[in-house]
Amino acid sequence: MICCGLLTSGKEPVPLKSVEVELEVRDHVATVVSTLNYENKEDKPLEAVFVFPMPGDAAVCHFSATIGQTQIVAEVKEKQKAREEYDDALSSGQQAFLLEESDQSPDIFSLSVGSLPPGESASIRLEYVTELAVQADEGLRFVLPAVLNPRYHPQGSEGGSVQVTSVPASLVPYSLSFSARVSSPRPVSKVESNCPLDPLEYLNTEQSQATVKLAAGHKFDRDVELLIYYKDAHQPTAVVEAGQTSAKSGTLMGDPVVMLSLYPEFSQAVMSSLASCGEFVFLLDRSGSMQGDRIKSARDTLLLLLKSLPMGCFFNIYSFGSSHEHIFPKSVEYSQETMEEALKKVGEMEANLGGTEILRPLKDIYSHACIPNQPRQLFVFTDGEVGNTKEVINLVKKNSGSHRCFSFGIGGGASSALINGLAKEGGGHAQFITGTDRMQPKVMQSLRFALQPTVVDISVKWDLPKGASVTVLSPPITSLFQGQRSLIYAQLTGQSPEAAEGSVTVKYSLAGHPSQNKLHFSLKPAEDSGLTVHRLAARTLIRSLEMEEMECRGQPDEGVKKKVVELSVQSGVSSAFTAFIAVKKGNGETIQGPLVRRNVPTSMPMMAMCGGGASGGGMMGRPIPRMVSCSMPMRRTVMEASPSAQMVNVGVMEAQSCKSMESCGRRNCSMSKKSKGMVSCSMPMRRTVMEASPSAQMVNVGVIEAQSCKSMESCGRRKNCSMSKKSKGMKTLLTAMRRTVSSCVRRPTSKGVVQRESLNCSLDIEPQQPPRDPLLQLVSLQKASGCWELDPALAAAVGKTSEEVENTKPASENKEVWATILALIWLHGFKMDAQKEWELLAMKAVSWLRAPNAPCVAECVEAGNTLLGCKVQKDALGI
């Protein structure tokens, strides 16, 4: 059965019709206004509930509703009071609107539109402000989250749950319009996006103001990402914003607030010296949602990382899902032997560990004492499908004194709250890999950060005119990286002349050398800045207080919670302890009839459709919706299975592979308990959450968990047990299945080794393995010391025969030196576009050559250029 029109899978009207987004970017700060238009076409009153993603660091500062000609502006109130007020309004027949942040993750919000009468329309407007992150290429990154991945919520985790309804993008029944206006003191050079854009339009001759829109026909099937580039590199700035005239002097909203943007510049001599020590711990997400390209890219990235580590360091690799594993019991010294052992096990890694339980491996890592004189650097790779975000971040913060944490969000829908929070509290750096982004260059940039000397003894000193004082609102700066922005918010009190100036000096020590950066700024408030800086400052202080309250869990600090509520109400910025509430008092008339709840679906990515997702747990504590294609009638199911026998439905609908119940002869076509996890093709296809050890788990493969037909005879279709092609509405997903899965069951042996068992099913198509990337092929041959060996594999990697390579070697040079110089020439001659990926391992090779290994380098370089047809200079190689 095909869903059509504005209907849910259960043929229920969806009241959300459209989403309109207006973005205004001023330098590196964005203001976002979203308008959500609802309409009730049913004959009974509705309550529409829409759970959706937001940037994790956004300050939600406005929420209002327009019904007919009446606008209601919401107030911020303590969360429980707001909920009670909302429920009371609905029970008394009034209209009410509630916007609240998830208890467990600040990047998930729930919007409830209550008592929408039949035929009535409502327009909801919400506004938030956020800072834009600086990318490696100096672009500013804005993301409008469209995809809300299922969040794995481990049993026993703290906090409540939020029910989320997700469907494939093609079934999202509301439209999106998006426009952006960009302005800066510097010219705007370009705006790029992962979505089609209309041409950039400049609004003035200086090209410092511009507008851009999404091209028509955009489907809300992915996060909308904008990359904004200014013509000049980012410079340190200070913006002073006047306080709110109606607010009391001495309060955050009543006093001026300054926002400092610092871009530290370190000396080239210091930056070129990379550490030769350290403990590098890599933590890789191997949950079901990491299947396909994600896990392959992660394996390739680990290859580059392991080849780029310096001799003398220590390392280990952990991976996690519902359980976790490690390659070595504890970190080992980096050598050719340990590197080869690690690479062998990395090559066998699959996304087959179930859910996304990240707390346990983190606790395991932190349980090992740090190695003396080997600073610990933790790299976390995850698609961020975690429900207990605050617990995870709090654990990293508690251990921040012993390590730095570098985090990587993989794919659309990765939790920005988790990824940014890990890096912020761990003193590291966060990266997001979305769409067609390559993971490797971003990860290697972070490895370069990790290898650079750690900035220590950071202090901030303020110099203000007499009579003025400052209260810093931001937490202390714990890390500084070359070219990366650090923000400081501070409240200014006292009186000072309008023409007065202040200054701030950031002092630190880098590689034993004391350094400082000083910034002068005017105390005169900027014109027409609204209260953006105040709201961002309030958000920063609120998040700091919330983290402080999290540390007191078990012994709740009511004093901290009270401070958060007071600050949230005063500033109008949402928090974990408050919510926006609006009630239309009306003219005394009440809305008649039973109230019907409608959950508005949000988009989920193709990866989630393809058997990924947070397998093994519930979405924020609830069963995870999934979707498969099938010719059978589809019904909406809510599965309340016990933890010991959880069954997660494979979609918003439970798909049945029998065209009719009669075809299999079973009236109750349910999972046979005797089949031990293997079901007949005629039965409802469901993903099984098995509370077993990894060696006993049936692992999901591809779009759905392929299930062998133990009782083929029961359906009478042994040869033709695939889903019917007659289901027109599901052909797209069926095609995707055939392209992306080898229809098999991964059957663990007694040793835990996963084997393949073919199915008698029409999906039994083995995918063709693509040829390995030439760069990765060459990199895989490098030794831990940095050199290459002269062998047929190297010759093939550089596109030559063994004879050609052997015969052109200078007679006076040894084979390893010749092979290493050939590899470096090939990298510089053919792979300069990927230099960020191989730069560190090339530096290791050059260091090996500089040792008393290569007396005839110039002759080798000349011969290598001749052989490979390149013109790479010896100096360019760094030799």
N, C-alpha and C positions, 0 to 999 in steps of 0.2 A: 504494500500500500504506500502510495507516495504522498508525503506532506506537501500541501500547497497553500498559497496565500499566507496571511499573517496568523498562523496557527502553530501551537506546540505540537509535539509528537502525538499527544493524546487528543488532537483536534480541538484544543482549547484556544480561544483567542488570546493573543499576546498584547497586553495593553501598551507597551512601549513601542512607539512608532518611529521615532527618529532621534538622533543625537547630533547636536550642532556644537562645534568646538571652535573658539576663537583664541588664538595665542598671540600674546604680545611679549616680545623679547627686547629688553633694554640692557645692552651690553651682555652680561652673563646671568641676568635674572629674568625669569619667565613668569608671566601672569596668565593663567589659563581660566577661561570662562566656558563652562559646559552647560548646554541647555538640553534637557531631556523632555520630550513631548509625549504625553500619555493620552490615550483615548479609550474609553470603555464602550465597546460596541455590543456588550452583552445586555441581557435584560435584568441583571441583578447587580447590586453593588460589589465592587472589587477592592481587594487589597493587593497591590502589586509590590513584589519584593525583588529587588535587583541587587545582586552581590557582584561587585566589579573591582578591578585592580586600580591602584593609584600609584604614583611615584612614592617610594618609601620615605623620602625626605620632604614631601610636600606639606605646606602649611595650609590646610583648608580653612578659609576665613570668611566665607559667605555661603548662605543657603536660603533660598526663598522659593515660594510657589505662587503661581498665578492661575487662578481659576476664574474664567470669564474675564471680568474687568477688575477683579480683586486680587491684590498682591499681598502675600503674607511673608514677612521676613522672619526667619527662624532665630531663636535665641540659643545660646550655649548654656546647657545646664548639666549638673551632675548626672552621670549616665543612668543610674537606676531611677532617679526622679523623672528624667526625660522619658524613659520607657513606660513608667507608670502613667505619666500624663498622656502619652500616646494611646495606651490601652484604654484608659478612662474615656478619652475622646471617642474612640471607635465604639466602645460599648454603649455610649450615649448617643450614637448616631451622628457624631460630628466628623468633619474631615480633618485629618492630621497627617503630618509628614515627619519622618524620623530619619536622620542620617547619623550613622555611628561607625566608629573604627573598630576593627576586629580586636578582641582582647589579646590575641596571640601574635598578630603581625600588623604593623602600621601601614602596610601597603594594600590592605583589603578593607573595603568599606561596604556597608549594607545600607541601601536606601529603601525605605518602606513608604508607600503611598497608600494611605488608608481611606476607606469609604469613598471611593470614586463612584458616584451614582451612574446609573445607566445613561448612556449618551453623553456623559460629561467628559470634557477635556481638561487636562492640567499640564502646565509647563513648569518644570523644575529647573532652577538655575543654581549651580554651585560654582564656586570660584576658589582657586588655590594658587599659591605662589611657590616657586622652587628655584634653586640655583642650578645652573647648567654645568655639567662636568666637562673638564678639559680633556680632549683626546690626545693621543701620542702625536698626531699631525697638527695639533693646535686648534682643531675644530671644537666647537661647543656642541654637546650632544643633548638633544631634547627627545624624550620618548613619551608618547601618548599610549599607555597600556591599553591594548584591546583584548589581549588573550589572558585569561585567568586559568593557569594550569591547576589541575587538582593538587591539593597540598596533603602530603602524607603526615598524618597526625599519630605519633606513636602512642600506644596504650600506656596510660599512667602519666601522660604529659599534663602539665598544669593548664588551667584555663578552660573555657568553654569551647563551643564549636559554632561554626557558621555553615549553614547549608547552602551549597552552590549548585546551580544547574548549568551545565556546559553542553554545548552542541557543536557540531562541525560548522565552520564559517558559512558554508553554503546554506545552512538552515537558520542562521541568525536573522530574526525577522524584523530588524530595524536598520535604518540607513545611517550613514555618517557623512557629515560635511565638515570640512576642516580648512581654516584659513589662518595665516600667520602674518604678523607685522614685525619687522626687525628694525631696530634703531640702535646706533652706537656713535660715540665720538669719532670712531674710525670708519672708513669705508667698508661696506659689506662686499666681499669679493665673490662669494657664491653660497648657495644653499643646496645641499644634496639630501636625498631621501631614499629609503628602501621601497617607497611607493611612488607611482608616477605623479609628477608635479606639473602644473601649468608653468610657463616661463616666469622667471623672476622679474618683477616690475619695480624699477627704482622710482622713488617719490621726489627726489631732489637731485640737483646736478652734482653734489658732492658724493652721491651714492652711499650716503650714510643711513638712509632709510629705504626700506624695500618691503614689498608684500609678495606672498606666494600662496597658492592654494593647491589642494589635492586635485588631481585630474578627475574628471567626471567618471562615474561608474566604479569608484573604489569600493571593494568589499571589505568589511571590517574583519578580515581574516588574519591579521597580524598586528603587532605593535607598530604604530606609526613613528618612525624615527627620522628626525631632522638633524643634519650636521651643518652648522653655521660657521662660516669662515670670514674673519676680518682681515684686511690687507696688512695690518701691522701686527706683530707679535703681541701677545698679552703683556700689559704693563701693570705694575703695582698701582692700585687706586684706593681712594677713600671716599665714601659717600656719607654725608651727614644729613639726617632726615629730621625735620621738626616734629615735636610731639603733637598728639591730638589735643586740640584746643579745649575740648569738653572733658578731658581726663585730668585727674588731679596731679599737680606737680609733685615730683618725688616718686611717682610710679613709672613703671616701664613705658606705658603708653602715653604718659604725660610729659616725659623728658625727651630731649633729642637722643637719637641712637646713631652710632657710627658703624659702618660696615667696611672693614679693611680687607682688601684682596692682595695677598702677598704671593709673589712669584720668585722664589729664591734662585739665584744664579751662583753656581759653584765654579771654582777655577778648573780649567781644562786639565791641568796637571793632576789634580786630585781625582777628577772624574775618570781619567784614563787608567787609573790604577785599580784593578779589580782584586777583590779579596781571594786568597788562595786557601781559605778555610771556611768552615761553616757546617752546620748540620741541616740538610735539605730533606724535608719530609713532604711527600706528595700524597694528597688524599683525593681519590678519584671516585666519583659517583658512578655506580654500576647498577642503578635501579632500572626497572623496565623502561622508563621513559627516555633513557639514554641510548636506545637502540639505533641501529642504522648508521648514518653519517656521523652522529655525535660520538659514539664510542670509537669509531674508526679514527676520527680526527683526534680524539683524546690519546689513542695509542700512538699516532704519528707524533703528537706533541711531546709525549713522554720520551720517545726516541730522541728528539732534538734536545730535550732537557738533559737527559742522561749523557749524551755526547758532549754537552757544553759545560758540564760540571768540572771544577778544577781538581787536579790531583791533590790528594791530601785532605779533602773534605770527607764528610760522612753523609750517608743518605739512607732512606727507606721509602717504600711505597705502600700505602694503605688503600684499600678500596672498600666500599660500603654499599649496602642496600638494606634489606631487613636484618642482615647480619653483616659482619665486617671481617676482612682478611688483611694479612700483611705479608710481604715477601720475605722479610727477615724478622726474627723475634725482637730484635732491637736494631737501631741504626748501625750500619757497618761502614768501614773505610772504603772509599771509592778506589777501585782498582779494575784492571781488565777482567779479572775473574768475577768480581761482584757485579760489574756492569753487565757482563754477558748473561749471568744468571738472572738478573732483573729483567733484561730485555726479552729473554726467552719467556718469562712468565707474563710480561706485559703483552706479548704477541698472542697469548692465549686468552686474554681478558675479553669477556663479553658482558653485555648489559643483562645479567641474569641473576642478580641478587635480590630481586623483589622490590621492596619499598624504599623509602629514603630516610633511614634512621641514622642521622649524622652525629647525634650526641655521644653514642657509645664509642665510636672510633676516636672522637676528639678526646674523650676521657682517657681512653687507652694511650693515646699519644702523650697526653700531659702527665700520665702516671710514670713515664720514664724520665729519669733525671737528665737534665741537660749535660752535654759533654763539655768539660772544661775547655775554654778558649775556642769553642766551636759554636758561634751564635746560631740559634735555631731559627730556620726560615720555613714557615708552613705555607704550602700552596694547596688551595682547596678548589676543586673543579666540580661544579654541580649545576643542574638545571633549576635548582632553587625551589623544588616542589616540596617544601617543608612547612608543616603547620605550626611547629613550636619554635618559631623564629626567635622570639625574645629569650627563651631558655638557651638556645645555641649561642646567641650573641653574648649573653651574660657570662657563659662559661669561657668564651674567648677573652672577654674583658678581665675576668679573674686571673687569667694566666698571661696577661699582656706583658708583664714584667720579664717573662722568660723567653719571649719569641716575637717575631713579626709574622703577620698573617697576610698573604696575598690571595685574593679571591677572584674567581672567574665564573660569571653567570653565562650559561650555555643555552642558547635558543630563546625564542620569543616566549614571554610569560615568566621568565626567571624572576624570582622575587628580588626586587631592587632593595628592599629593606634588609634582606638577609645578606646579599652580596656586599652592599655598601657598609652594612653594620659590621660584618666580619673584618673588613679592611680597616675601618675607622677605629674600632676598639682594639684591633690587633696591631695598630701602628704600621699597616702596610698599604697596599694599593689595590683598587678594584677595577676589573675590566669586564665588559659585556661582549659576548660573541653572538651576534644575531644574523639572521638572513643568510646572505652569501659570504659573510665575514670569514676570513681564515683565522683559526684559533692561534696558529703558531706565532705570527709576528707580535700579537698582543702578549702572549705568555712570555716570549723571549724578552720583551721590554721589561716585564716585571722581574724576570731573572736578572737582568742587568741592574735593576734597582736593588735587588737582594744582594748582588755581588759588590755593589758599591759600598764604600765606608758608611757606617751608620752615623747619622747626625745625632749628637748627644748634647746634654746641658743646654737645652733650648729655654730661653727666657724672653719675656716681652716687657719692655720698659716704656712707659708713657711720659711725655713731657707736655704739659698743658699750662695755659696762662694762670696767673694767680686768681683764685676764686673759683676755678673750675676743677672738677674731679671726675674720675672715671670708675665705673663698675663693670668689670669684664663679665659678659654673659656666656661666652663660649667656654667649653672645657679646655684645659691646657693643651697646647700643641705637643704631640708626642712624636711626630715624624715629619720630615721635610724631604722632598724629592725634587731633583732638577727638573724645572719646567712645569711642575705641578702646583696648582693654586692651593693656598691655605687661607681660610676665612676666619676672621675674628669679628665678633659683634660685641659692642660695649655701650653702656648707658652713660650719657654725659649729664652731670648735675652741676649746679652753680651758675653764676653769671660770668660772661666774658664779652668783650667788645666784638661786634659783628665781623670786624676785619681781622680778628685774632687768628693766629695759626697754632696748630699743635703738631706734635710729631710722635712717632712710635718707632722704637728700635728693637729689632729681633736679633738676639745674640745666640750663637751656637758654636759648637766645636765639631770640626770635620777632619777626620784622620789626624787628630792631634793639633790641628791648626784652629785657633780662635777666629771666628768670623762674625760679621754683623751686616744687616741691611737696615737702612733707615728710610722712613717715608714721612715727608711733610704733607700736611693737609690743612685746608681752610675749615674753620669751625662754623662758617656760614652755611645754614641748611640749603640743600639743593631745592630748586623749584620744581613743582609739579611731580613730586615723587610719591604722593599719596602716603600710605602707611605700609608700603611693601617691606621696607627694611625692618620696621618694628615687628611685623608679623613673622618674618624670617628669624629675627632675634628671639621672639617669643617661642617659636617652634624649637629653636636650638636649646633654649633653656628648659622647655618642657621635656624634650627627649632626654636631656641630662638627668633631670629629676626622676623621670620614669625608670631610667637605668639604675639610679640610686635606690628606688623603691624595689626594683627587681632583686637587688642584692640582699634585701631584707626579707625576702620571701620565707615563710615559716614563722617570721616575727614581723608581721605587717607594720610598716611605719606610717601610721595614720597622719603624722605631721607632714611627711613628704607628699602623701596623696592630697592632703588639704591644700598645700602650696600649689600643686599642679592644677587642681580644680579652680582655685582662685585666679591663677594666672591665665588659664584657658578662658574663663568667663570674662575676665577683664580685657583680654586681647582679642577675643572672638575667634581664637584658633583652636581647632579640635585637639583632643588628646585621648589617651586610652581610658581615661576616667570620666570623660564628658561626651555629650552628644548634642547635635542640633535638633531642636524640636519646634515645630510650627503647628498651630491649631487654628482652624478657621471657626471662629465663634458663631458666625452666621447670624440669622435673624430669628433664631429660636426654632426653626424647622429642623427636624431630624431626618436622616436618611433611612428609609424603610426597607425591610427585606433582609434575608440572611447574607452575611458577608462572606464572599468567596475569595480565597487566597490564590494568587497566581505568581509563580516564581519565574521571573524573566530570565531567559538563558543568556549566558555570555559565551563568547567565542572560545573554542579550544583549538589548538594547532593541529596540523595533520599528524604530527608525532604522537599526540595524545590519542588521535583516532586509531593510529597504527599500533595498537597494543601496548603503547608505552604508558606513561602516567605513573601515579604513585601506587603501584601495585603493592598490595600487602597491607594497606591501611585505608582508613576512611578519609574523605575530603573534609578537613577541619573536624574530624571526628564522625563524619557521616559516610555512607557508601558513596563510591565514586561513580558518577554517570559516565557511560561510554556509548559508542555508536558503532554498529556494524550494519552491512547491507544484507538484505535478505528479501525473498519474494513473499514471505509470510506476513500476516497481519502483525503489526507491532503494537505492543501495549506498554504503557508507562509502568514501571515497577519501582517500588521502594522496598529494598531488601534489608530487613532488620536481623540478619544472621548473628549468632553469637560469635565472639572472637575465635572460638575453637573451630568453627565451621563456617567462616565468612565466605560468602559468595558475592562477588562484585559484579553487578550486571554490566554487560559489555556495551551499554549505551544508555541514552536517555530512555530508550526502549529496550525491552528484552526481545532479541531477535530469535525467531524460530526457523530452523532450516527445513522443516517439513512443509510442503505446500499445503497439506491438509492433515488434520489429526488422523484421518482414516488411513492415510498412506503408510503409517507405521503401525497401525493397529493398537495404539496406546492412547487411551483417553487422557491420562495424566502423563504427559511427555516430559517428565522431570529427570533430573540427574539420578542415575542409578547408583545407589550406594555401593553396589557390588563391583562397580567398574573401577574403583580405586583411583578416581581422578580422570579416567578415560571414559568418554561418553560416545554414544552412538551419534552419527551425523544427523539423525532425525530429531535429536533432542535440542532444547534451548542451549545455545552456545554461551558459556559464561567463563569468566576468568576465575580460577580457583586460588584462593589465598591459603597456602599450606603452612601450617605452623610446624614445619619440619626443618631438619638441618639441611644445609645446601645440598648435601649429597643425596637427599631424598626428595628434592623439589622437582616438580615438572616446570620447566622454564618456558615462558612465553616466547614465541618466535614470530616476529613480524607484525602484521596487521592484527591478527587475532591469535589466541593460543590454539594452535592446531591440535585437534584432539582425535586420536585414532579411533576407528570404529570397531569397538570390541563386539558389538552386537549388530553387525551389518544386516544379518538376516532379519532383524526385527523391523527394519524399514523397507526391506525388499529392493534396495537400490545400491547394491554393492559396488557396481561400476560407476554409478552416477550419483554420488552422494554430495556433490557440490551444491552450492546455493543456486537457485534457479536464475537463469539469465533474463527471465521475463520481467524481473523487477526493474523497470525503467529508471525509477528514482535512485537506484543504488548501483548503476553500472560504473559510475566513476570510482567508487571505493573498491569495487570488485577488480577493476583494472589496476588500481594501486596495489591491491593485494598481490596480483600476479607479477607486478613489476618488482615488488620489494621483498617478497618472502619466498624462501624455500619452504614449501609446505611440509614441515617435518616436526617431530617431537624431539627435543633435546633430552636424551635419556641418560641420567647420571649413572656411572658405574659405581662399584663399591669403593673405588678410590676417588670418587668425586669428579672424574673426567667426563665431560659432556660428550655424548655421541649423538649421531643423527639416525633417526628411524623414519624411513619414508612412509608416506600414507598412500592408501589406495584412494586418492582423491584428485579431482581435476586441477587442484591448486598445486600439484606436485611438480613444481618447476624450479630447477636449480639455477640460481642467478649466476651470470657469467662474471668471473672475477676480473675487475679492470686491471690493466698493467700498473705496476708500481710507479709512483712519481720518480723521475730521474734524480731529482735532488735528494729525496729520501733514500734512494738506492745508494747514492754516493755516501751520504751521511752514515748510513748503517754500517759501512765498511771501515769507518774511522776507529782507531784504537783509543783506549782511555787516555793514553799519554798525549794524544793529539796527532799522531802520525798515521799514514796509510801504508799498507803493504802492497808491493807490486805483484798482482796476480790477475788471472783472467776476469774476475769479477770487477776489479777496478777498471780494467781496459774496456769492458762492456759499459760500465757506468759513464765513461767519458766518450763513448761512441767509437772506440777503436778496437782493433784486434790485438791479441796478446803479442803477436809478432811485431806489429807496428810499434807498440809501446816498448817492447824489449830492445828492438833494433835501434831505436833513436835515443836510448839512454846514454848520456855522456859516460865514457869509460871510467873517468876518475871518480864518479859519484856512486854511493851505495844505492841499493834498490829502494829503501824506505824514503830516503831524501827525494829521489826522483819521483816516486809515487805521490808523496805529499805535495811537492811543487806542482805536479800535474793537476792534482785535485784543487789546489788553490787557484791555479790559472783558469780551470774550468768554471769554478764558482764565480770568479770575477769577470770572465768572458761571456758566460751564458746565463747567469742567475743573479744579476745585479738587482733585478726587480724584487727579489726575495732576500736581499742582503740582511734585513733585520732578523731573519730566521737563522742564518748560518754565521752571522758575524762573530758570535762568541766562540763557536767551535773553530772558526778560522784563526781567531786570536790564539787559541790554545795550540793550534798547529804551528803558528809562527813562533810561539815561545819555544816549542820543541826544536824548531829549525835553528833558533838563535843559540841554543846550547851547542856544545862542540860536536855537532852532528853534520854540518853542511859546509864544507870548505869551498865548494865550487857552485855557489848558488846562482851567480850570474849566468854561467854556462847552461845550467839546467833551465833557467827561465827562458833563455833564448831558444833552446831546443824544444821546450814545451810549447812555446808560442807557435813555432813552426809546425809542430805536430798537430796542434788543435786549431790552427788557423786564427789565432788571436793576436792581439797587440797589447797585452797587459804589461805595464812597466814594473820593474822590480820594486820600486818605491811604493807603488800602489798596493802591492801585496803586503807591505809592512815589514819586509825582511831587511 
